[in-house]
């Protein structure tokens, strides 16, 4: 008889609503027996190099805050889509301009909450607060502050049983640890987070922590979104990324079924190495895609700036509005006037010049309450953010 695999968790059998339920409790990290990373060394090196190139590119972007502003919103849309929202990037931008989005308001509120949660976590980290259970709960409180999740104990670990898939724990695809063990599991995860592990590269550690968090599923709602945020927070807290410019949601979205299958494989077979191969591939590919998008954005802005400079005297005011447009690729004249301090007539003239140059489109066809869209930039930002339609 073979010895039990210490990488596998244990099941706790409980009665729930008259049914027998097997809740899974994962063993603490790191995996035992230790990870076999030899076959992953080349991939790990490639992922680190891609991450380094992206971080280096960020340091030379002329207006990094604009890129981050837009990129954070793209990530918010993608991560929320994985959870089933139909909100697009355009919907979020319309919502932020106090315009009606084309999808249910709850969907866009979820995405807006994600932006706020990400910004809150990064602000806390930059001010020296450690990545900890307290901060994770804070971020969760912001993530579910408004809209659909506001009745799901924002900021508190769950005190009831949850499940994944199915209509109840009895027919669920996966049942996380019972509520009375959540704090123990999360305490062990926090310990691993802060321990030094010389044999575990940071990207490997991030991949382990993501799976463990999703397996514990410590909150009633928002676990998927927060688990993806944790990856970025880990890299920023460790100084591997100076700015939040790597997000794996687009990779997880494009490989959604494989992502779920590999999480299950870790739980059922203890196969961390196959998961890590998938995860490191995602880091490498996503970092390269982000760097390419940043370069394309830079080239686009530079090309359009040169066109605006040919306008002569109006160029100065048009360039000021153009800079605002880089932060808000969908804008209205009143909102732009309020944000920039430039008068509404000056903004209207500047937008008119940009329309004549072919840089802008007026989207409403109305005389009043018009919206202007910077299509070329929005197209780069929106790549991969088409809502997931159920087949």
SEMIZA-765726 format. One line per 8 residues: number of its first residue (from 1); their letters; for each residue x, y, z of C-alpha. Coordinates in nm, 4 decimals. Layout:
NUM = a = X,Y,Z ~ ...
This chain:
1 = xxxxxxxx = 0.0000,0.0000,0.0000 ~ 0.1541,0.3324,-0.1080 ~ 0.2001,0.6123,0.1436 ~ -0.0497,0.8999,0.1211 ~ 0.0599,1.2008,-0.0814 ~ 0.1346,1.4830,0.1667 ~ 0.0609,1.7362,-0.1089 ~ -0.3042,1.6407,-0.0981
9 = xxxxxxxx = -0.5457,1.8069,0.1380 ~ -0.8040,1.6433,0.3569 ~ -1.1796,1.6324,0.3373 ~ -1.4063,1.7149,0.6262 ~ -1.7448,1.5488,0.5993 ~ -2.0270,1.7622,0.7316 ~ -2.4011,1.7699,0.7153 ~ -2.5345,2.0777,0.5389
17 = xxxxxxxx = -2.9055,2.1376,0.4770 ~ -2.9725,1.7668,0.5265 ~ -2.7001,1.6555,0.2827 ~ -2.3572,1.5060,0.3379 ~ -2.0929,1.7489,0.2125 ~ -1.7167,1.6958,0.1705 ~ -1.5349,2.0246,0.2318 ~ -1.1731,2.0396,0.1174
25 = xxxxxxxx = -0.8955,2.1703,0.3433 ~ -0.5624,2.2278,0.1640 ~ -0.2299,2.1529,0.3320 ~ -0.0245,2.4638,0.4154 ~ 0.2350,2.5962,0.1702 ~ 0.5007,2.5284,0.0524 ~ 0.4151,2.1975,-0.1159 ~ 0.5637,1.8832,0.0339
33 = xxxxxxxx = 0.7505,1.7035,-0.1169 ~ 0.9275,2.0135,-0.2539 ~ 0.8559,2.1443,-0.6010 ~ 1.0530,2.0041,-0.8930 ~ 1.1477,2.3242,-1.0738 ~ 1.4277,2.1967,-1.3015 ~ 1.2001,2.1646,-1.6048 ~ 1.0600,2.5134,-1.5405
41 = xxxxxxxx = 1.3905,2.7013,-1.5193 ~ 1.3931,2.8237,-1.8812 ~ 1.0308,2.9351,-1.8590 ~ 1.0987,3.1068,-1.5258 ~ 1.3930,3.2904,-1.6789 ~ 1.1814,3.4008,-1.9770 ~ 0.9024,3.5214,-1.7473 ~ 1.1465,3.7211,-1.5346
49 = xxxxxxxx = 1.3069,3.8751,-1.8438 ~ 0.9692,3.9758,-1.9884 ~ 0.8702,4.1236,-1.6538 ~ 1.1982,4.3154,-1.6348 ~ 1.1523,4.4562,-1.9857 ~ 0.8005,4.5692,-1.9011 ~ 0.9155,4.7334,-1.5782 ~ 1.2016,4.9041,-1.7651
57 = xxxxxxxx = 0.9660,5.0310,-2.0342 ~ 0.7391,5.1756,-1.7662 ~ 1.0287,5.3831,-1.6347 ~ 1.0735,5.5592,-1.9706 ~ 0.7086,5.6212,-2.0590 ~ 0.6645,5.9994,-2.0809 ~ 0.3327,5.9891,-1.8959 ~ 0.3229,5.6680,-1.6980
65 = xxxxxxxx = 0.0179,5.7724,-1.4955 ~ -0.1932,5.7855,-1.8128 ~ -0.0911,5.4352,-1.9117 ~ -0.1579,5.2978,-1.5635 ~ -0.4935,5.4780,-1.5445 ~ -0.6116,5.3084,-1.8623 ~ -0.4466,4.9730,-1.7948 ~ -0.6014,4.9407,-1.4491
73 = xxxxxxxx = -0.9442,4.9902,-1.6058 ~ -0.8761,4.7262,-1.8678 ~ -0.7797,4.4796,-1.5946 ~ -1.0935,4.5643,-1.3959 ~ -1.3120,4.4879,-1.6970 ~ -1.1347,4.1601,-1.7747 ~ -1.1327,4.0291,-1.4183 ~ -1.5002,4.1105,-1.3732
81 = xxxxxxxx = -1.5876,3.9443,-1.7063 ~ -1.4389,3.6178,-1.5805 ~ -1.6973,3.6361,-1.3009 ~ -1.9794,3.6810,-1.5534 ~ -2.0296,4.0558,-1.6005 ~ -2.1052,4.1780,-1.9517 ~ -1.9467,4.5196,-1.9010 ~ -1.7019,4.6450,-2.1647
89 = xxxxxxxx = -1.4287,4.9046,-2.1289 ~ -1.6501,5.1568,-2.3088 ~ -1.9285,5.0894,-2.0556 ~ -1.6922,5.1658,-1.7667 ~ -1.5681,5.4878,-1.9299 ~ -1.9251,5.6018,-1.9955 ~ -2.0154,5.5250,-1.6325 ~ -1.7181,5.7297,-1.5097
97 = xxxxxxxx = -1.8377,6.0179,-1.7280 ~ -2.1846,5.9967,-1.5681 ~ -2.3226,5.8597,-1.8939 ~ -2.5485,5.5569,-1.9238 ~ -2.3580,5.2378,-2.0103 ~ -2.5019,4.9815,-2.2500 ~ -2.5261,4.7029,-1.9902 ~ -2.6946,4.6688,-1.6469
105 = xxxxxxxx = -2.5635,4.9213,-1.3970 ~ -2.4685,4.6467,-1.1488 ~ -2.2209,4.5061,-1.4000 ~ -2.0421,4.8387,-1.4363 ~ -2.0545,4.9035,-1.0610 ~ -1.8674,4.5760,-1.0080 ~ -1.5942,4.6950,-1.2444 ~ -1.5798,5.0402,-1.0861
113 = xxxxxxxx = -1.5444,4.8778,-0.7413 ~ -1.2506,4.6749,-0.8741 ~ -1.0688,4.9914,-0.9827 ~ -1.1252,5.1406,-0.6368 ~ -1.0063,4.8211,-0.4615 ~ -0.6905,4.8054,-0.6706 ~ -0.6086,5.1698,-0.6050 ~ -0.6755,5.1308,-0.2318
121 = xxxxxxxx = -0.4429,4.8321,-0.2024 ~ -0.1634,5.0003,-0.3969 ~ -0.1911,5.3202,-0.1932 ~ -0.1614,5.1209,0.1297 ~ 0.1424,4.9286,0.0013 ~ 0.3137,5.2486,-0.1140 ~ 0.2635,5.3962,0.2318 ~ 0.4457,5.1012,0.3889
129 = xxxxxxxx = 0.1520,4.8876,0.5004 ~ 0.2383,4.5152,0.4691 ~ 0.0487,4.2751,0.2455 ~ -0.1405,4.0985,0.5216 ~ -0.4780,3.9511,0.6165 ~ -0.5815,4.2918,0.7452 ~ -0.5036,4.4560,0.4109 ~ -0.6713,4.1723,0.2178
137 = xxxxxxxx = -0.9888,4.2292,0.4210 ~ -0.9665,4.6046,0.3619 ~ -0.9349,4.5556,-0.0125 ~ -1.2286,4.3155,-0.0084 ~ -1.4348,4.5767,0.1766 ~ -1.3744,4.8235,-0.1075 ~ -1.4341,4.5589,-0.3756 ~ -1.7831,4.4843,-0.2430
145 = xxxxxxxx = -1.8656,4.8294,-0.1045 ~ -2.1422,4.9091,-0.3548 ~ -2.3807,4.7149,-0.5727 ~ -2.4327,4.3416,-0.5940 ~ -2.1845,4.2222,-0.3325 ~ -2.2616,4.4801,-0.0648 ~ -2.4778,4.2289,0.1268 ~ -2.2041,3.9596,0.1244
153 = xxxxxxxx = -2.0079,4.0681,0.4342 ~ -1.7592,4.3069,0.2668 ~ -1.4265,4.3005,0.4509 ~ -1.5064,3.9931,0.6634 ~ -1.4040,3.6321,0.6218 ~ -1.7052,3.4124,0.5693 ~ -1.8875,3.2540,0.8597 ~ -2.0999,3.0196,0.6503
161 = xxxxxxxx = -2.0188,2.7479,0.3980 ~ -1.9757,2.8507,0.0349 ~ -1.9260,2.6392,-0.2760 ~ -1.8231,2.6604,-0.6415 ~ -2.0473,2.5331,-0.9191 ~ -2.3850,2.3700,-0.8629 ~ -2.6861,2.5061,-0.6790 ~ -2.5887,2.3930,-0.3276
169 = xxxxxxxx = -2.2925,2.2302,-0.1494 ~ -2.4427,1.8864,-0.2105 ~ -2.4069,1.9088,-0.5893 ~ -2.1180,2.1568,-0.6090 ~ -1.8084,2.1093,-0.8234 ~ -1.5908,2.2128,-0.5272 ~ -1.6554,2.2887,-0.1598 ~ -1.3868,2.5011,0.0154
177 = xxxxxxxx = -1.2909,2.4630,0.3841 ~ -1.5642,2.4878,0.6485 ~ -1.6067,2.8399,0.7923 ~ -1.4530,2.7487,1.1285 ~ -1.1232,2.6631,0.9524 ~ -1.0997,2.9665,0.7240 ~ -0.9006,3.1768,0.9699 ~ -0.6539,2.8917,1.0344
185 = xxxxxxxx = -0.6024,2.8405,0.6614 ~ -0.5608,3.2115,0.5934 ~ -0.3262,3.2479,0.8918 ~ -0.1038,2.9749,0.7455 ~ -0.1149,3.1525,0.4076 ~ -0.0100,3.4814,0.5687 ~ 0.2782,3.3029,0.7411 ~ 0.3966,3.1637,0.4065
193 = xxxxxxxx = 0.3585,3.5074,0.2502 ~ 0.6059,3.6621,0.4948 ~ 0.8510,3.3748,0.5367 ~ 1.1785,3.3722,0.3453 ~ 1.1953,3.0840,0.0983 ~ 1.5368,3.0950,-0.0724 ~ 1.4491,2.8045,-0.3023 ~ 1.1206,2.9579,-0.4189
201 = xxxxxxxx = 1.1499,3.2356,-0.6803 ~ 0.8985,3.5155,-0.6307 ~ 0.6946,3.4296,-0.9405 ~ 0.6635,3.0705,-0.8197 ~ 0.5557,3.1969,-0.4784 ~ 0.2932,3.4212,-0.6415 ~ 0.1593,3.1239,-0.8389 ~ 0.1317,2.9139,-0.5227
209 = xxxxxxxx = -0.0409,3.1873,-0.3236 ~ -0.2987,3.2496,-0.5973 ~ -0.4105,2.8860,-0.6014 ~ -0.4136,2.8589,-0.2216 ~ -0.6270,3.1704,-0.1872 ~ -0.8759,3.0468,-0.4484 ~ -0.8897,2.7074,-0.2780 ~ -0.9597,2.8552,0.0664
217 = xxxxxxxx = -1.2191,3.0905,-0.0900 ~ -1.2259,3.2926,0.2332 ~ -1.5048,3.5369,0.1416 ~ -1.8677,3.4900,0.0466 ~ -1.8134,3.6778,-0.2790 ~ -1.5309,3.8406,-0.4757 ~ -1.2729,3.5634,-0.4234 ~ -1.1798,3.5302,-0.7903
225 = xxxxxxxx = -1.1272,3.9016,-0.8433 ~ -0.9317,3.9428,-0.5199 ~ -0.7201,3.6354,-0.5922 ~ -0.6148,3.7870,-0.9249 ~ -0.5414,4.1214,-0.7599 ~ -0.3139,3.9453,-0.5108 ~ -0.0732,3.8516,-0.7914 ~ -0.0151,4.2175,-0.8798
233 = xxxxxxxx = 0.0039,4.3242,-0.5156 ~ 0.2678,4.0572,-0.4463 ~ 0.4885,4.1710,-0.7348 ~ 0.4561,4.5379,-0.6370 ~ 0.5127,4.4732,-0.2651 ~ 0.8311,4.2777,-0.3467 ~ 0.9603,4.5549,-0.5721 ~ 0.9677,4.3350,-0.8837
241 = xxxxxxxx = 0.7265,4.5807,-1.0434 ~ 0.7478,4.9480,-0.9563 ~ 0.4018,5.0103,-1.0986 ~ 0.0892,4.7928,-1.1357 ~ 0.1317,4.7038,-1.5015 ~ 0.1043,4.3250,-1.5085 ~ -0.2363,4.1615,-1.4936 ~ -0.3084,3.8006,-1.5836
249 = xxxxxxxx = -0.6863,3.8309,-1.6242 ~ -0.6626,3.8472,-2.0039 ~ -0.4630,3.5210,-2.0030 ~ -0.6988,3.3526,-1.7562 ~ -0.9978,3.4727,-1.9610 ~ -0.8528,3.3379,-2.2872 ~ -0.7713,3.0030,-2.1203 ~ -1.0628,2.9923,-1.8802
257 = xxxxxxxx = -1.1405,2.6184,-1.8866 ~ -0.7745,2.5165,-1.8613 ~ -0.7316,2.7602,-1.5712 ~ -1.0160,2.5948,-1.3770 ~ -0.8992,2.2439,-1.4721 ~ -0.5482,2.3108,-1.3415 ~ -0.6775,2.4516,-1.0111 ~ -0.8745,2.1290,-0.9709
265 = xxxxxxxx = -0.5686,1.9233,-1.0657 ~ -0.3650,2.0801,-0.7845 ~ -0.6396,1.9968,-0.5361 ~ -0.7017,1.6432,-0.6610 ~ -0.3476,1.5344,-0.7527 ~ -0.1117,1.7823,-0.5868 ~ 0.0283,1.8615,-0.9328 ~ 0.1706,2.2072,-0.8678
273 = xxxxxxxx = 0.4328,2.1834,-1.1424 ~ 0.1779,2.1703,-1.4281 ~ -0.0063,2.4675,-1.2778 ~ 0.3195,2.6628,-1.2471 ~ 0.4058,2.5945,-1.6118 ~ 0.0701,2.7466,-1.7087 ~ 0.1128,3.0389,-1.4680 ~ 0.4686,3.1274,-1.5750
281 = xxxxxxxx = 0.3692,3.1081,-1.9409 ~ 0.0940,3.3572,-1.8603 ~ 0.3347,3.5956,-1.6876 ~ 0.5770,3.5811,-1.9818 ~ 0.3149,3.6236,-2.2538 ~ 0.1095,3.8873,-2.0731 ~ 0.4169,4.0982,-1.9902 ~ 0.5210,4.0892,-2.3554
289 = xxxxxxxx = 0.1704,4.1854,-2.4699 ~ 0.1607,4.4741,-2.2219 ~ 0.4986,4.6025,-2.3405 ~ 0.3850,4.5842,-2.7037 ~ 0.0629,4.7711,-2.6201 ~ 0.2634,5.0402,-2.4386 ~ 0.4918,5.0888,-2.7399 ~ 0.1973,5.1049,-2.9794
297 = xxxxxxxx = 0.0267,5.3582,-2.7535 ~ 0.3412,5.5714,-2.7407 ~ 0.3739,5.5660,-3.1193 ~ 0.0057,5.6555,-3.1614 ~ 0.0229,5.9516,-2.9229 ~ 0.3415,6.0776,-3.0857 ~ 0.1944,6.0555,-3.4356 ~ -0.1228,6.2394,-3.3329
305 = xxxxxxxx = 0.0738,6.4992,-3.1361 ~ 0.2728,6.5803,-3.4499 ~ -0.0482,6.6209,-3.6480 ~ -0.1888,6.8588,-3.3865 ~ 0.1305,7.0665,-3.3923 ~ 0.0653,7.1456,-3.7597 ~ -0.2423,7.3467,-3.6552 ~ -0.0360,7.6554,-3.5690
313 = xxxxxxxx = -0.1820,7.8930,-3.3089 ~ -0.4641,7.6619,-3.1836 ~ -0.2142,7.3790,-3.1264 ~ -0.1352,7.4710,-2.7640 ~ -0.4952,7.4478,-2.6401 ~ -0.5675,7.1423,-2.8573 ~ -0.2663,6.9624,-2.7067 ~ -0.3972,7.0293,-2.3551
321 = xxxxxxxx = -0.7312,6.8728,-2.4445 ~ -0.5521,6.5909,-2.6280 ~ -0.3616,6.5073,-2.3087 ~ -0.6885,6.4847,-2.1194 ~ -0.8249,6.2603,-2.3954 ~ -0.5404,6.0171,-2.3326 ~ -0.6811,5.9625,-1.9843 ~ -1.0434,5.9665,-2.0961
329 = xxxxxxxx = -1.0820,5.8272,-2.4486 ~ -1.4574,5.8853,-2.4203 ~ -1.5424,6.2348,-2.3002 ~ -1.8071,6.5029,-2.2926 ~ -1.7371,6.8760,-2.3073 ~ -1.8801,6.9576,-1.9589 ~ -1.6874,6.6732,-1.7910 ~ -1.3642,6.7718,-1.9666
337 = xxxxxxxx = -1.4121,7.1364,-1.8677 ~ -1.4659,7.0381,-1.5048 ~ -1.1614,6.8080,-1.4991 ~ -0.9170,7.0361,-1.6807 ~ -1.0252,7.3868,-1.5835 ~ -1.0320,7.4759,-1.9545 ~ -1.3440,7.6614,-2.0666 ~ -1.6143,7.4661,-2.2473
345 = xxxxxxxx = -1.5924,7.6806,-2.5668 ~ -1.2147,7.6258,-2.5851 ~ -1.2634,7.2491,-2.5416 ~ -1.5354,7.2457,-2.8086 ~ -1.3032,7.4215,-3.0552 ~ -1.0158,7.1852,-2.9724 ~ -1.2371,6.8808,-3.0265 ~ -1.3500,7.0317,-3.3560
353 = xxxxxxxx = -0.9881,7.0605,-3.4709 ~ -0.9213,6.6989,-3.3726 ~ -1.2292,6.5815,-3.5606 ~ -1.1075,6.7648,-3.8716 ~ -0.7747,6.5827,-3.8384 ~ -0.9628,6.2520,-3.8184 ~ -0.8484,6.1778,-3.4630 ~ -1.1898,6.1889,-3.2986
361 = xxxxxxxx = -1.5442,6.0679,-3.3574 ~ -1.8624,6.2203,-3.2191 ~ -2.0648,5.9213,-3.1061 ~ -2.4171,6.0487,-3.0389 ~ -2.5225,6.2460,-3.3474 ~ -2.6859,6.4965,-3.1123 ~ -2.6383,6.8722,-3.0829 ~ -2.6428,6.8583,-2.7028
369 = xxxxxxxx = -2.4862,6.6139,-2.4551 ~ -2.2419,6.4979,-2.7175 ~ -1.9746,6.2333,-2.6546 ~ -1.6401,6.2220,-2.8329 ~ -1.4456,5.8978,-2.8781 ~ -1.0728,5.8581,-2.9373 ~ -1.1223,5.5389,-3.1372 ~ -0.7617,5.4551,-3.2250
377 = xxxxxxxx = -0.6551,5.4570,-2.8595 ~ -0.9704,5.2837,-2.7370 ~ -0.9076,5.0052,-2.9903 ~ -0.5644,4.9311,-2.8402 ~ -0.7006,4.9394,-2.4855 ~ -1.0010,4.7227,-2.5685 ~ -0.8142,4.4323,-2.7264 ~ -0.9245,4.1144,-2.5543
385 = xxxxxxx = -1.1979,4.2820,-2.3494 ~ -1.4971,4.1655,-2.5518 ~ -1.7547,4.0289,-2.3041 ~ -1.7720,3.6515,-2.2694 ~ -2.0924,3.5326,-2.4263 ~ -2.2366,3.2053,-2.3023 ~ -2.2731,2.9548,-2.5833
